[in-house]
Amino acid sequence: MPLESGLLEILACPACHAPLTERDTELICTDTSCGLAYPVRDGIPVLLVDEARRPA
């Protein structure tokens, strides 16, 4: 389920404060040096660095 566009505009990566983009069931940091992927569970973004997936 896609997030509301207004919500995505105000969210930022907790680690580096870069904007996030939505891909499948994750929010991806747009900063290439960070690149963390945060899960979205039941339509709720989990913006915890400990829960984020590191880039491959």
PEMOBEL-V941933 format. One record per residue. N is the residue number from 1. PHI is phi in radians with two decimals (NA if undefined). Layout:
((N | PHI) (N | PHI))
//
This chain:
((1 | NA) (2 | -1.20) (3 | -1.34) (4 | -1.11) (5 | -1.08) (6 | -1.13) (7 | -1.20) (8 | -1.12) (9 | -1.19) (10 | -1.72) (11 | -1.39) (12 | -2.47) (13 | -1.11) (14 | -1.14) (15 | -1.41) (16 | -2.21) (17 | 1.23) (18 | -1.38) (19 | -1.09) (20 | -1.99) (21 | -2.10) (22 | -1.66) (23 | -2.48) (24 | 0.94) (25 | -1.92) (26 | -2.40) (27 | -1.93) (28 | -1.85) (29 | -1.19) (30 | -1.46) (31 | -1.33) (32 | -1.17) (33 | -1.41) (34 | -1.75) (35 | 1.16) (36 | -1.09) (37 | -2.05) (38 | -1.74) (39 | -1.28) (40 | -2.05) (41 | -1.99) (42 | 0.93) (43 | 1.40) (44 | -2.01) (45 | -1.19) (46 | -1.79) (47 | -1.66) (48 | -1.96) (49 | -1.04) (50 | -1.15) (51 | -1.62) (52 | -1.32) (53 | -1.65) (54 | -1.27) (55 | -1.14) (56 | -1.31))
//
